[in-house]
C-alpha cells in the first residue's frame, strides 16, 4: 500500500526546500524619525544627541579684512601722494648742460652740493636772528659751501671733497677768480661748468640749500648734537658756544658751519665742521627718533624739499641715495677731505696741481683715495 497521500488529492502538499537556496541576508532597516519625536533625540538610542554647534559667524572677520584692506590702500595712496608732493616741491634749475670741451663721463656718480648765502625768503627778523644780514645789505648771491661728493660704482668708499670757496680757479668768461664768484656771475650753471673744468670731473647731480632752509631743517629734527673740542665765539656768525657736547638748534648750527674767524685754520676748519655737521644731520634725519616720530618726520618731509634746489633732471630718489651715503661721515664709511692746497696769493688759495690732479683722477676712476691726499686742516 502506498503512502496515504499518493494518488489522491487531499489539498495538501508537503514543503519542499528550494533547489540551490541563497543564504539569508539580514539587513537592518533603521526606522525613520517619528513625527512626534523632538529634534535632538536619537531613535532607538535611549539618549539625547548633543545639539549641533551653531554655524560660525564670519561677519567680524570679514569686517576686519575689509578695514585692513582699506587701510592698506589708503597707506599706499597716501605714500604715493606724499612722494609726488615732495618731488614736485623741489625747486629746479638748469644747472647741468652740455658744452664743447665738457669732461667725459667717468666711473661712479658725482654730486655738487652747494650752500648758498641767499637770504631769499627770510624776513628782517629772521635775518637778524640768524645773523645773516638782510638781502639788501648783501650784494649778489655767493656760495658759502661747495662740496663734491663722489659715489663709486665699486666697493671703494664714497668721498666728499670740500672745494674751499676762496680757491683761485679759471671761471669761463670771467678770467681767474675765487671759485664762489662763479655763482655770483652766472648762478648754478656757471658754477657747475667752473667745477667741471677745474677738476676734470663730469657733474651728474646738483643740490643747493640756502641759509634759512638749513636752519629750518635743523630745527625740524629737534637740533643736532655736536661735541666741540673748544669754545666757539664769533660775533660775525652770532654764536657763543661752550666746549663739550651740546644740542645745536638751527641758528647756532648755521653760525657754527659758517664760522671761520674763531679758528686759526680759518676756512679749512670751517669746511671740516661743515662736513662733520652734514654727517650728523643726515644721521639724525635717518634715525628712528626722527623716522618713527611723526612730530619730527612730517615737518622734515614738508620743509626739506621746499628748501632744496636741484637740477631739472634730479628727483627725490636721487636725493635719498645721496643722504643715505652721507650718513657714513660719522662712522668713517665715507671719506672726507678738502682739495689739496699749495699756498695762497692775494687772499686766494692755490690748489696743489699735482695732488689735486691725482685726487680727481682717483675719483674719476673709482680708485681709493690714498691717505697722502687726505686733507683736513
Phi, psi and omega in degrees: 000133179281186179294150186298333185269345183286141177075006180223155182254095180265004182076017181220136177228128183295157180289130176242126180295144181292152177284138181049063181288148176276142176296141182287126179257128180265116177243119182273123179257117180282129179293147178288168181295140177282143181298330184270002182276131179291152179297141178101348179266144178259125184288128178082354182268342178073015180211179183258128177285145177295127183299144180298146180294143178295150180299141182291131180278126181254003182298318181294318180293321178296320178297317179298317180296322179294316179297317179298317179297319179296318180296320178298315180298315179298320179297315180295313180297317178297320178296317178295318179297318178297318180300312182292326177296312181296318180295320180286342180282343179295135174280135184238141178223164176272083182270327184252133180206155176275147178203164180295129179087008179292138180303145178289159179293126178258195179283152176075192183232136182244129175251142168250116182252128186234132169251106184272159177266025179296134177261010184302132179090351180270134172283169178299323180293320179292320178298321178292320180295322182271357180056046180258344190078149182278171184297327181289333183278344182243113182279124177075163179251133178233181184246115175288330186227130174226117182230139175253122180245122180252122178252109186285161175270347180253199185268012174287160184287145170298157183226136175245124182242123174278127174260100187305135190295338179268011180295133179273115182221159174290130176250117183310122179084359184224015180069203180267136181199175175295142189297330182286347177288338180300323179294321180292326181284320188214017176068198184302321184297315180288325178296315179299315180297321179296315180295319180299315182286331180282331185255337185080009180257139176275124180276129183259332183217154181226136177218137182220141176224141181270179184296311182295320179298320179298312181297322180296317182295319178299318178292326180300323182270006178084022181087168182231132180278128176229142177255109185267126180290341180213160176293146182235114177235118183215108181291332178295320180269352177072037181231149174215087189252133177284164174288155178109177181282135182201159179267119181264126174280184185301314182294314180292323179295317179298316178297323181294315183283348178262344187288133172224342181287340183273000185233140180296326180281358174050242187294332177295317179294320181297315180295326177295317179296323179297316180294316180297317183291321179298323177296316179294321179293317179297319178295323180292319180296321183274358183285155177302328180297335176260313186294328182258008181245103183302330181297328178263325185294310186295320174301322178294316181297324181274334187267315187299309182301322181291346179256005180252142173243129183229173176288160181302330182269001182268148181222177186300321181297329177294318181292325179296318177297320178295312181298322180295322179291324183290344174298336183289353179297321184292323184258006176084005179278359172233125181282132177240138181201178174236156180299133181299136182239139181257343182170199181216162179210115178054044177085000179251147180269138181254127178289144171287112188298317183291310183291319181293322178296319179294319179299309183291329176292321177298319179294319184292341181245013178059039176261150178295137180282123181291156182298334180294343181255001180275120181239130178240328181226000000 
